[in-house]
Amino acid sequence: MHSIQTKITALTLGAIILSLLLSAGVGIRSIIMVGDTDSTREIRLLSENRRQILNEYMDDIEQSVNMIAHFAVEQLDSVRLVQGRAIGYDGYLLRTEPVSEVSDRQRALNGYLYNYSNGIKNVFRTIANRTKGAIAYYYRLNPQLSRQEHGFLISRVGTPAFTEIPVTDLSAYGEDDLEHTGWYYIPLAAGRPSWIGPYYNDNLGTSMFSYVVPAYKAGTFLGVIGMDIDYSTIEEQIRDVSVYNTGFACLTDSEGDIIYHPTLEAGYNISTVDESLTAAIKNLENDSSSEIVEYTYEGIRKKAACTTLLNGLKLIVTAPVSEINSVTHTMTRKIILIGVALLAAAAFITTMISKRIVSPLRSLTEASKAMMRGNYDVKLDSNRSNDEVGVLTNAFQHLMDHLKLHINDLNSKAYKDALTSVRNKAGYELFVRKLDDQIRLKQDGRSPEFAVIMLDCNSLKEINDTFGHEKGDIYLQNSCHAICRTFVHSPVFRVGGDEFIVVVQGEDYENRDRLFSEFMEKQTGNKAESSTPWNDLSLAAGMSVFDPAVDKKTEEVLSRADQLMYENKRLFHNSR
């Protein structure tokens, strides 16, 4: 058995040890966090997280356009191109007929290409509507396939919804005109999907990024399929990067020329900030992780993480070293605060221990007072450990439990009729008090439903006088059994020497008239079958139903039943 003093000592020492361990652990962790390794890891993580967000966005665009390009190639019927003399049987492009000489074959091909383009356009529209920042999508057919059908260009620049506009006339511009035809000739020259930009598209009059896929079938160049993304969509995602207090993110091309910077104008080379940034950018591989650079700009030491995006642009995330190392000062303050908190926790724990000792003693006191008032239902905490207070609590609980059993046994005898085993007059009075409470309170807004039957044994005095009280008791028992067998769902009370009361409830109440009639009829049949007077049952009875509009308490219902019983008894005596 552990003493209370031992428990207090052990818990106090445990609290002190816990405080020391927590303080040491937090201190060690603080030292690690302020190291150069963790500061580097922090800024690299910020850079790579933003790169992942941007790459996922651009990857979604690539997958969407690639899917449309694959769909366009699969949907194209090469035979129709051969029949229209757009390509030869070997797949090579043929010279188209002069504008003035449009044959039926060429007209058929133009009609096919028109329907084919519309089919691609309808599928593309669904994807473009779901793509954030998309401002245009297009399928520019190779001009050598047809002089009339050139594909489609759908834009929402200057309009709230996507609207079809005329496609760009490639013959009006040169192949090196980036602002007008770069979106067409760059992927064609590369022979593979390409990201272009950012650049100013003079056709649409806005700055944008473009992802364009050259479409081929059986070695034949069909045209380019692409989507234009508003430049501001990418810029916003760079601008939203928050690094410590004054840190930021910027975007350059592969040569270090600034595309977006919060303070420097686009077009300047990042070398104007520090040559080491340009060197780091040029050393980056397309799939490499962040390159960490430490430099000084305007007298402020900074760290930067450089990484490559999916479209080949370079993302730079930078912050002052002083802000990165501010974690050291923050953690120092945290150590002090945690130390104070631990001391407060130790004081609190000691207080709680004291309360834990006093609380069961207070509970024992309250339980003793309750027992003196006759309340034996108090439950003490019997799951305490085996210290002095725990042993005392368990012993006291056992004492109250035994007293409760003894009192319940006495109460059972006080409310039970010894001869018939039904409840006696005291039990009836207790039952009526509860029933009157239900009438008064009207639980759930409803009054209880019940009826009262008053019964009196007609021949008890004659049997006692003639055959003795022993036979009279048998007569009473037989009468009680007959009542209980009939009204099986209702409480029966013996309230006098030869008087019984039934409070008809539940299922018996629903069948009260039938049960009452059957009970009275059984007495008549019993007379013919009985061989002894104490088996010849004869009871006068009267039944009254509770009426909530008239009756205020059970006694009023009993009074009517009593009058009916006496009327029945009078008729019985008159008949004799």
Backbone torsions as a table, in degrees:
resi	resn	phi	psi	omega
1	MET	NA	126.9	-179.6
2	HIS	-90.7	131.1	179.9
3	SER	-76.0	160.6	178.8
4	ILE	-64.1	-39.0	-179.8
5	GLN	-61.2	-40.1	178.7
6	THR	-63.5	-40.9	180.0
7	LYS	-65.0	-42.6	179.4
8	ILE	-61.6	-44.4	-179.4
9	THR	-62.4	-45.0	-178.0
10	ALA	-64.5	-42.9	-178.9
11	LEU	-68.5	-38.0	179.0
12	THR	-64.7	-46.2	177.5
13	LEU	-61.5	-39.5	178.7
14	GLY	-61.9	-40.0	178.9
15	ALA	-64.7	-41.2	179.5
16	ILE	-64.8	-44.7	179.7
17	ILE	-62.7	-42.3	178.9
18	LEU	-61.4	-40.4	178.8
19	SER	-62.3	-43.7	179.8
20	LEU	-63.8	-43.2	-178.9
21	LEU	-64.4	-43.7	-179.8
22	LEU	-65.2	-42.1	179.7
23	SER	-63.0	-44.2	179.9
24	ALA	-64.6	-42.1	-179.1
25	GLY	-63.0	-45.4	179.4
26	VAL	-65.0	-38.6	179.0
27	GLY	-63.2	-44.9	179.1
28	ILE	-63.2	-42.1	180.0
29	ARG	-64.5	-36.3	178.9
30	SER	-64.4	-41.6	179.8
31	ILE	-62.2	-41.4	-179.5
32	ILE	-64.8	-42.2	-175.0
33	MET	-66.8	-28.5	-177.5
34	VAL	-85.1	-1.0	179.0
35	GLY	-68.7	161.4	-178.8
36	ASP	-64.5	-33.0	-178.8
37	THR	-62.2	-44.3	-178.2
38	ASP	-71.8	-34.4	177.5
39	SER	-65.2	-39.0	176.5
40	THR	-64.5	-43.2	-179.7
41	ARG	-63.0	-36.3	-178.2
42	GLU	-63.2	-49.3	-177.0
43	ILE	-72.0	-31.3	175.9
44	ARG	-66.1	-39.0	179.9
45	LEU	-64.0	-41.4	178.4
46	LEU	-61.7	-42.7	-179.9
47	SER	-64.0	-46.7	-176.0
48	GLU	-70.6	-32.1	176.7
49	ASN	-64.6	-43.8	179.7
50	ARG	-68.7	-37.6	177.0
51	ARG	-60.8	-41.8	-179.5
52	GLN	-62.7	-40.6	179.5
53	ILE	-63.1	-46.7	-179.2
54	LEU	-66.8	-41.5	-179.5
55	ASN	-65.0	-38.4	178.2
56	GLU	-63.4	-39.8	178.1
57	TYR	-63.0	-47.7	-179.0
58	MET	-70.0	-32.2	177.9
59	ASP	-65.2	-37.7	176.3
60	ASP	-61.3	-40.5	179.1
61	ILE	-65.7	-43.9	179.0
62	GLU	-59.7	-47.3	-178.7
63	GLN	-61.7	-39.3	-179.0
64	SER	-64.7	-48.2	-177.8
65	VAL	-69.2	-40.3	177.7
66	ASN	-60.4	-39.1	179.9
67	MET	-64.8	-42.7	178.5
68	ILE	-64.2	-40.3	179.9
69	ALA	-63.0	-43.3	178.9
70	HIS	-63.3	-41.5	179.5
71	PHE	-63.0	-41.7	-178.6
72	ALA	-63.8	-41.7	179.6
73	VAL	-65.8	-43.0	-178.7
74	GLU	-65.4	-34.7	-176.8
75	GLN	-77.1	-18.9	-176.3
76	LEU	-76.6	130.7	178.5
77	ASP	-94.6	106.6	-178.2
78	SER	-62.1	-31.4	-179.2
79	VAL	-61.2	-37.1	-179.7
80	ARG	-66.5	-32.5	177.0
81	LEU	-68.5	-38.9	178.4
82	VAL	-66.4	-44.5	-179.6
83	GLN	-63.6	-32.3	179.3
84	GLY	-84.6	2.5	179.3
85	ARG	59.5	30.2	172.7
86	ALA	-80.6	-33.0	176.2
87	ILE	-134.7	159.7	177.1
88	GLY	-87.3	178.9	-179.5
89	TYR	-67.4	-18.7	178.7
90	ASP	-89.1	0.8	177.7
91	GLY	93.0	-10.0	-178.7
92	TYR	-79.8	147.6	179.9
93	LEU	-67.9	141.7	176.5
94	LEU	-104.7	163.4	174.7
95	ARG	-70.9	134.7	178.2
96	THR	-76.9	159.0	-179.3
97	GLU	-70.3	154.8	177.3
98	PRO	-57.7	152.6	-177.4
99	VAL	-56.1	-36.6	-176.7
100	SER	-76.7	-9.2	-176.8
101	GLU	-121.8	74.1	178.1
102	VAL	-93.5	110.1	-177.8
103	SER	-82.8	168.7	175.3
104	ASP	-59.5	-36.3	179.7
105	ARG	-62.6	-42.0	179.7
106	GLN	-68.6	-37.3	178.2
107	ARG	-63.2	-41.0	178.6
108	ALA	-62.8	-40.6	179.1
109	LEU	-65.7	-42.3	178.8
110	ASN	-60.6	-41.3	178.0
111	GLY	-63.5	-41.0	178.4
112	TYR	-63.8	-45.5	-178.9
113	LEU	-64.8	-33.5	177.4
114	TYR	-62.7	-51.0	179.6
115	ASN	-65.0	-39.3	178.9
116	TYR	-61.2	-45.7	179.9
117	SER	-63.1	-41.1	179.2
118	ASN	-62.3	-39.0	178.2
119	GLY	-62.0	-43.8	178.0
120	ILE	-65.3	-40.7	-178.2
121	LYS	-61.0	-42.5	-178.8
122	ASN	-64.4	-39.6	178.4
123	VAL	-70.1	-40.9	-177.9
124	PHE	-63.3	-36.6	-176.8
125	ARG	-58.1	-43.1	-179.2
126	THR	-60.9	-43.4	-178.8
127	ILE	-69.4	-43.4	-178.2
128	ALA	-63.3	-37.3	179.6
129	ASN	-64.2	-25.8	-179.1
130	ARG	-94.6	-2.5	-176.1
131	THR	-96.3	120.4	179.3
132	LYS	-64.9	131.8	175.3
133	GLY	83.7	-4.8	-179.1
134	ALA	-67.7	126.8	179.4
135	ILE	-116.4	-11.1	177.3
136	ALA	-163.2	150.7	172.2
137	TYR	-144.0	150.2	-171.0
138	TYR	-158.5	159.7	171.7
139	TYR	-136.9	100.1	-179.0
140	ARG	-95.8	109.8	-179.1
141	LEU	-71.1	151.0	174.5
142	ASN	-59.6	122.4	-177.7
143	PRO	-57.7	-22.1	-178.6
144	GLN	-76.6	-13.0	176.8
145	LEU	-74.0	-37.6	-177.0
146	SER	-159.4	141.8	176.0
147	ARG	-81.7	-16.7	-172.7
148	GLN	-104.1	-44.1	-176.5
149	GLU	-96.9	120.9	-176.1
150	HIS	-117.3	5.5	-177.8
151	GLY	96.5	-145.3	-176.7
152	PHE	-148.9	158.7	173.9
153	LEU	-138.9	116.4	-178.2
154	ILE	-114.0	125.3	-176.2
155	SER	-135.4	152.9	171.1
156	ARG	-125.6	25.5	173.6
157	VAL	-71.5	119.5	-179.8
158	GLY	81.4	0.6	179.5
159	THR	-131.9	151.6	-178.8
160	PRO	-72.4	-20.9	-177.6
161	ALA	-133.3	162.4	178.3
162	PHE	-63.4	132.3	-178.6
163	THR	-135.5	137.3	-179.8
164	GLU	-76.7	132.6	178.3
165	ILE	-127.3	164.4	-179.0
166	PRO	-62.7	141.2	178.0
167	VAL	-71.5	158.0	-179.2
168	THR	-70.0	135.6	176.5
169	ASP	-80.9	103.7	-175.9
170	LEU	-63.8	-28.2	-177.4
171	SER	-71.2	-14.9	-177.5
172	ALA	-84.3	-10.4	-175.9
173	TYR	-133.2	160.5	178.4
174	GLY	-83.9	167.0	-177.4
175	GLU	-71.7	-20.7	-178.8
176	ASP	-97.1	10.3	179.6
177	ASP	-85.2	89.7	-174.7
178	LEU	-59.7	-40.5	-174.4
179	GLU	-68.1	-22.8	-177.7
180	HIS	-111.5	-40.5	-171.4
181	THR	-129.0	6.9	-179.2
182	GLY	-59.8	-35.9	179.5
183	TRP	-60.4	-22.5	-177.7
184	TYR	-95.7	-49.5	-170.8
185	TYR	-82.6	-26.9	179.8
186	ILE	-64.3	-52.5	177.6
187	PRO	-66.3	-30.7	178.7
188	LEU	-65.4	-43.1	179.3
189	ALA	-67.9	-36.6	-179.1
190	ALA	-74.5	-28.0	-178.8
191	GLY	71.6	18.9	-179.0
192	ARG	-155.7	165.1	178.3
193	PRO	-57.0	142.8	-174.9
194	SER	-141.3	142.3	166.7
195	TRP	-91.2	135.3	-179.7
196	ILE	-124.4	135.0	173.2
197	GLY	111.8	-177.5	11.2
198	PRO	-74.9	149.9	178.7
199	TYR	-152.4	163.5	177.4
200	TYR	-94.2	117.5	179.3
201	ASN	-88.9	109.8	-176.1
202	ASP	-70.7	-23.1	179.3
203	ASN	-67.3	-41.3	-178.0
204	LEU	-100.2	-14.4	176.4
205	GLY	72.9	39.3	178.6
206	THR	-155.4	161.4	177.4
207	SER	-86.5	143.1	-173.4
208	MET	-159.6	166.9	163.4
209	PHE	-108.4	149.9	177.9
210	SER	-132.8	141.0	170.7
211	TYR	-118.8	118.8	-171.9
212	VAL	-128.5	137.7	-179.5
213	VAL	-118.8	123.8	173.3
214	PRO	-78.1	131.0	-176.2
215	ALA	-100.9	130.0	179.4
216	TYR	-128.1	146.9	171.5
217	LYS	-140.9	122.2	-178.8
218	ALA	54.5	37.1	178.6
219	GLY	82.1	-2.1	-179.6
220	THR	-95.0	129.0	177.9
221	PHE	-76.0	118.8	-176.7
222	LEU	-92.2	-33.2	-176.5
223	GLY	150.9	-169.9	179.8
224	VAL	-118.7	142.6	177.8
225	ILE	-121.0	125.0	-174.6
226	GLY	-150.1	169.7	177.5
227	MET	-137.0	134.8	177.9
228	ASP	-100.4	134.7	-179.1
229	ILE	-114.5	131.0	179.8
230	ASP	-58.4	129.5	-178.9
231	TYR	-55.8	-36.8	-176.9
232	SER	-63.7	-24.1	179.6
233	THR	-64.0	-43.9	177.3
234	ILE	-71.8	-42.4	-178.2
235	GLU	-60.1	-40.5	180.0
236	GLU	-61.5	-38.8	-178.9
237	GLN	-70.6	-27.3	174.6
238	ILE	-77.3	-42.0	-177.8
239	ARG	-64.2	-30.3	-176.6
240	ASP	-76.3	-8.1	-179.0
241	VAL	-67.9	125.0	179.4
242	SER	-114.2	121.2	-177.5
243	VAL	-123.9	109.1	-177.2
244	TYR	52.6	-131.9	-176.1
245	ASN	-95.5	-47.1	-175.5
246	THR	-119.6	3.9	178.7
247	GLY	-69.9	163.8	-176.4
248	PHE	-158.2	178.6	176.1
249	ALA	-124.2	149.8	175.9
250	CYS	-140.5	169.4	-173.6
251	LEU	-132.2	133.8	176.8
252	THR	-133.6	168.9	172.5
253	ASP	-87.7	-173.7	-174.5
254	SER	-68.0	-17.1	178.3
255	GLU	-95.2	-1.0	-179.9
256	GLY	91.9	2.4	177.1
257	ASP	-70.4	130.5	-173.8
258	ILE	-70.8	129.6	173.1
259	ILE	-100.5	-44.3	174.1
260	TYR	-141.8	134.1	175.2
261	HIS	-150.7	137.1	-174.9
262	PRO	-66.2	-22.2	-177.8
263	THR	-123.3	-23.1	-178.2
264	LEU	-101.4	149.6	-178.3
265	GLU	-77.2	151.4	176.6
266	ALA	-63.4	143.1	179.3
267	GLY	105.4	-29.6	175.7
268	TYR	-67.6	149.1	177.1
269	ASN	-86.7	143.7	-177.3
270	ILE	-64.8	-12.7	177.4
271	SER	-65.4	-19.0	176.2
272	THR	-65.5	-21.4	175.1
273	VAL	-85.1	-54.9	178.2
274	ASP	-165.2	135.8	-179.1
275	GLU	-62.5	-29.7	-177.8
276	SER	-65.0	-28.3	177.9
277	LEU	-67.8	-42.7	178.0
278	THR	-63.1	-41.6	179.3
279	ALA	-63.3	-41.7	179.7
280	ALA	-64.4	-39.8	-179.9
281	ILE	-64.1	-44.2	-177.2
282	LYS	-71.2	-23.1	179.4
283	ASN	-84.4	-10.8	-177.0
284	LEU	-70.3	137.1	169.0
285	GLU	-88.8	158.5	-176.6
286	ASN	-61.6	-31.5	-177.4
287	ASP	-109.3	16.4	-176.1
288	SER	-80.8	161.8	174.7
289	SER	-83.0	-175.7	-173.8
290	SER	-66.2	140.3	173.7
291	GLU	-99.6	124.3	-176.8
292	ILE	-93.1	130.9	180.0
293	VAL	-129.7	134.2	173.3
294	GLU	-110.9	129.9	-175.6
295	TYR	-148.3	174.5	178.3
296	THR	-124.5	130.5	179.7
297	TYR	-135.1	122.6	-178.3
298	GLU	53.8	40.8	175.6
299	GLY	79.1	5.8	-178.2
300	ILE	-113.2	124.3	177.5
301	ARG	-74.1	133.4	-177.6
302	LYS	-135.7	160.2	171.4
303	LYS	-122.2	141.9	-179.9
304	ALA	-134.6	145.4	174.0
305	ALA	-113.6	122.2	-178.4
306	CYS	-108.9	136.1	-179.6
307	THR	-149.0	161.9	-176.0
308	THR	-103.7	133.4	176.6
309	LEU	-87.1	170.6	-176.8
310	LEU	-61.9	-31.7	-179.0
311	ASN	-90.3	11.3	175.5
312	GLY	90.8	-9.1	177.6
313	LEU	-75.5	161.9	-175.5
314	LYS	-109.8	128.9	178.5
315	LEU	-102.9	129.3	178.7
316	ILE	-120.6	125.1	175.4
317	VAL	-115.5	123.0	-173.0
318	THR	-135.0	151.5	178.0
319	ALA	-155.9	151.1	177.1
320	PRO	-63.4	141.7	179.1
321	VAL	-61.7	-34.5	-179.5
322	SER	-61.2	-36.1	179.4
323	GLU	-74.6	-35.8	177.8
324	ILE	-64.0	-41.7	-178.2
325	ASN	-80.1	-3.6	177.9
326	SER	-63.9	-16.2	176.3
327	VAL	-59.7	-34.3	179.9
328	THR	-60.1	-47.5	-179.2
329	HIS	-67.1	-39.0	179.2
330	THR	-62.7	-43.8	-178.7
331	MET	-68.5	-32.9	176.2
332	THR	-62.0	-44.3	177.8
333	ARG	-64.3	-36.6	179.0
334	LYS	-64.3	-37.5	179.3
335	ILE	-61.8	-43.7	179.6
336	ILE	-63.0	-46.1	-179.3
337	LEU	-63.8	-39.5	179.9
338	ILE	-66.8	-39.0	177.6
339	GLY	-60.1	-44.0	177.7
340	VAL	-63.4	-41.7	-179.9
341	ALA	-62.8	-38.1	179.6
342	LEU	-66.4	-39.5	177.3
343	LEU	-63.6	-41.9	177.4
344	ALA	-63.4	-38.6	178.9
345	ALA	-64.0	-40.1	179.0
346	ALA	-62.1	-43.1	178.0
347	ALA	-63.1	-40.3	179.5
348	PHE	-64.6	-41.8	180.0
349	ILE	-62.1	-42.1	179.2
350	THR	-62.1	-41.5	178.3
351	THR	-62.6	-43.4	-179.8
352	MET	-64.2	-34.9	177.9
353	ILE	-63.0	-43.8	179.2
354	SER	-61.3	-42.4	178.7
355	LYS	-64.3	-36.0	179.9
356	ARG	-63.7	-32.3	178.4
357	ILE	-74.7	-43.5	-174.8
358	VAL	-75.9	-33.3	-174.2
359	SER	-56.4	-48.9	179.2
360	PRO	-64.7	-32.6	176.8
361	LEU	-66.0	-39.3	176.5
362	ARG	-65.1	-37.7	178.6
363	SER	-63.5	-39.8	177.7
364	LEU	-63.0	-39.1	178.7
365	THR	-63.7	-47.1	179.4
366	GLU	-63.6	-37.4	178.1
367	ALA	-64.7	-38.1	178.3
368	SER	-63.8	-42.5	178.7
369	LYS	-64.5	-41.1	179.1
370	ALA	-63.3	-39.7	179.4
371	MET	-65.3	-35.6	177.3
372	MET	-65.9	-29.4	178.0
373	ARG	-84.9	-1.1	178.3
374	GLY	94.2	9.0	178.9
375	ASN	-96.9	112.2	-177.3
376	TYR	-110.1	14.2	-178.0
377	ASP	-94.3	7.8	-179.8
378	VAL	-68.7	131.2	178.6
379	LYS	-109.6	123.1	177.2
380	LEU	-97.2	161.4	179.1
381	ASP	-73.3	100.7	-176.9
382	SER	-89.6	2.1	-178.3
383	ASN	-98.1	12.4	178.2
384	ARG	-65.5	155.7	177.1
385	SER	-70.7	169.2	-171.1
386	ASN	-83.1	53.0	170.2
387	ASP	-91.8	-173.8	-175.4
388	GLU	-61.2	-43.3	-179.0
389	VAL	-68.9	-37.0	178.5
390	GLY	-63.3	-43.2	178.0
391	VAL	-62.1	-43.1	179.8
392	LEU	-65.1	-40.8	179.6
393	THR	-62.3	-46.1	179.5
394	ASN	-62.7	-41.5	-179.7
395	ALA	-64.1	-42.7	-180.0
396	PHE	-66.4	-38.5	177.9
397	GLN	-63.2	-42.8	176.8
398	HIS	-60.9	-40.2	179.3
399	LEU	-61.6	-46.3	179.9
400	MET	-65.4	-37.9	179.2
401	ASP	-63.2	-42.5	179.0
402	HIS	-66.2	-40.5	178.6
403	LEU	-64.3	-39.1	179.8
404	LYS	-63.0	-43.4	178.2
405	LEU	-61.3	-41.8	-179.0
406	HIS	-65.8	-43.5	-179.9
407	ILE	-65.7	-40.7	178.4
408	ASN	-62.1	-37.5	178.1
409	ASP	-64.7	-41.4	178.1
410	LEU	-65.4	-41.4	179.0
411	ASN	-63.3	-38.6	179.0
412	SER	-61.0	-42.6	178.9
413	LYS	-68.7	-32.4	-177.9
414	ALA	-70.5	-30.2	-175.9
415	TYR	-104.6	7.4	-176.9
416	LYS	-116.1	134.4	177.7
417	ASP	-78.0	123.9	-173.9
418	ALA	-67.5	-32.8	-175.6
419	LEU	-77.3	-46.1	-171.9
420	THR	-105.1	-10.7	-179.4
421	SER	69.9	4.9	171.1
422	VAL	-90.2	173.2	-179.2
423	ARG	-70.7	148.7	-176.5
424	ASN	-93.4	-166.2	-176.5
425	LYS	-65.3	-38.3	177.9
426	ALA	-63.6	-39.5	176.8
427	GLY	-64.5	-35.8	178.1
428	TYR	-66.0	-42.9	-178.9
429	GLU	-64.2	-39.5	177.2
430	LEU	-64.9	-41.4	179.7
431	PHE	-64.4	-40.8	-178.4
432	VAL	-66.5	-37.0	178.6
433	ARG	-61.1	-43.1	178.5
434	LYS	-66.5	-39.8	-180.0
435	LEU	-66.1	-38.9	177.4
436	ASP	-65.3	-34.0	175.9
437	ASP	-63.4	-40.1	177.7
438	GLN	-64.4	-38.1	178.3
439	ILE	-65.5	-40.1	-176.9
440	ARG	-73.1	-42.6	-175.1
441	LEU	-81.6	-28.4	-178.6
442	LYS	51.6	68.0	-179.6
443	GLN	-58.3	135.9	-177.6
444	ASP	59.0	23.2	177.5
445	GLY	75.0	11.8	-177.4
446	ARG	-123.1	143.2	174.3
447	SER	-84.3	151.9	178.3
448	PRO	-68.0	154.5	177.3
449	GLU	-109.4	121.0	179.2
450	PHE	-162.0	166.0	173.3
451	ALA	-135.7	157.6	-179.8
452	VAL	-119.6	129.3	175.7
453	ILE	-113.0	123.8	175.8
454	MET	-102.4	127.7	-177.5
455	LEU	-127.3	145.4	179.6
456	ASP	-139.2	131.5	-179.9
457	CYS	-76.4	120.2	-173.1
458	ASN	-71.5	-37.2	-167.1
459	SER	-110.2	17.3	-175.1
460	LEU	-63.7	-44.0	-177.7
461	LYS	-62.8	-41.7	-178.7
462	GLU	-64.7	-40.9	-179.6
463	ILE	-67.8	-41.0	177.4
464	ASN	-61.6	-44.5	-177.0
465	ASP	-69.7	-33.9	-173.4
466	THR	-90.0	-45.4	-172.0
467	PHE	-112.5	-6.5	178.5
468	GLY	101.6	161.1	-176.4
469	HIS	-68.2	-23.6	178.5
470	GLU	-62.7	-43.3	177.9
471	LYS	-71.2	-31.4	176.9
472	GLY	-63.6	-38.2	177.0
473	ASP	-64.3	-38.6	177.6
474	ILE	-62.4	-40.7	178.9
475	TYR	-60.8	-42.8	179.2
476	LEU	-65.1	-42.4	179.4
477	GLN	-63.4	-43.7	178.8
478	ASN	-62.6	-40.2	178.4
479	SER	-62.4	-44.2	-179.6
480	CYS	-63.5	-41.1	179.8
481	HIS	-63.6	-39.7	179.7
482	ALA	-63.1	-40.6	179.0
483	ILE	-64.9	-46.8	-176.3
484	CYS	-66.9	-35.4	179.1
485	ARG	-67.5	-28.4	-179.0
486	THR	-83.0	-47.8	-176.6
487	PHE	-105.5	73.1	-171.0
488	VAL	-74.9	-18.5	-176.6
489	HIS	-105.3	12.8	-174.3
490	SER	-129.1	147.1	178.8
491	PRO	-72.3	140.1	179.8
492	VAL	-117.0	137.9	-178.1
493	PHE	-129.3	140.8	168.8
494	ARG	-102.3	109.2	-172.2
495	VAL	-104.3	-3.9	178.1
496	GLY	-156.2	-173.7	-178.9
497	GLY	-59.9	-46.1	-179.2
498	ASP	-125.7	20.2	-177.3
499	GLU	-112.2	137.7	176.8
500	PHE	-129.0	150.6	175.4
501	ILE	-128.5	135.1	174.4
502	VAL	-117.3	125.2	172.3
503	VAL	-96.9	102.9	-172.4
504	VAL	-78.3	124.0	-176.9
505	GLN	-139.1	168.9	171.5
506	GLY	56.8	-131.3	-177.2
507	GLU	-64.1	-35.8	177.0
508	ASP	-62.6	-36.8	-179.2
509	TYR	-65.0	-39.5	-179.8
510	GLU	-65.5	-28.3	-178.5
511	ASN	-113.8	28.9	-170.6
512	ARG	-60.5	-44.9	-176.8
513	ASP	-65.1	-42.6	179.9
514	ARG	-66.0	-43.4	-179.1
515	LEU	-65.2	-40.3	179.9
516	PHE	-64.4	-42.8	179.1
517	SER	-64.9	-43.7	179.5
518	GLU	-62.2	-39.3	179.4
519	PHE	-62.3	-44.7	-179.2
520	MET	-67.5	-36.0	179.3
521	GLU	-68.4	-36.6	180.0
522	LYS	-62.5	-30.4	178.2
523	GLN	-66.6	-37.1	178.8
524	THR	-66.3	-43.9	178.0
525	GLY	-65.9	-33.5	-178.5
526	ASN	-65.0	-32.8	179.7
527	LYS	-60.8	-37.7	-177.7
528	ALA	-73.8	-30.0	-174.5
529	GLU	-91.9	-23.8	-173.7
530	SER	-72.6	142.3	179.4
531	SER	-105.7	-13.8	-179.0
532	THR	-130.4	150.9	-177.7
533	PRO	-60.7	-35.3	-177.7
534	TRP	-75.0	-9.3	171.8
535	ASN	-100.2	-5.4	179.7
536	ASP	-88.4	87.6	-172.5
537	LEU	-76.6	137.4	175.7
538	SER	-148.5	112.2	-179.1
539	LEU	-126.8	133.8	171.1
540	ALA	-84.4	138.5	-175.3
541	ALA	-144.8	148.8	175.0
542	GLY	-142.3	137.1	-177.7
543	MET	-122.1	135.6	177.4
544	SER	-132.7	139.0	-178.1
545	VAL	-99.1	136.5	177.9
546	PHE	-65.8	129.4	178.5
547	ASP	-118.7	106.9	-176.2
548	PRO	-62.0	-20.7	179.3
549	ALA	-77.8	-18.1	-175.2
550	VAL	-117.4	-45.2	-171.4
551	ASP	-87.4	133.8	177.2
552	LYS	-101.2	-19.6	179.1
553	LYS	-155.5	169.1	-174.1
554	THR	-65.6	-31.7	-176.5
555	GLU	-59.0	-33.1	179.9
556	GLU	-68.5	-37.4	177.3
557	VAL	-68.5	-41.8	179.1
558	LEU	-62.2	-38.1	-178.7
559	SER	-61.8	-42.3	178.5
560	ARG	-66.8	-41.4	179.0
561	ALA	-63.5	-36.6	179.8
562	ASP	-65.4	-41.8	178.3
563	GLN	-63.0	-41.7	179.2
564	LEU	-66.0	-36.1	179.3
565	MET	-65.1	-44.3	-179.8
566	TYR	-65.9	-33.6	175.7
567	GLU	-65.2	-41.0	177.2
568	ASN	-64.9	-37.1	-180.0
569	LYS	-68.6	-38.4	178.2
570	ARG	-63.0	-42.1	178.6
571	LEU	-63.8	-37.1	178.8
572	PHE	-61.8	-47.0	-179.1
573	HIS	-67.2	-37.3	178.3
574	ASN	-63.6	-37.6	-179.2
575	SER	-67.8	-30.7	178.7
576	ARG	-75.4	NA	NA
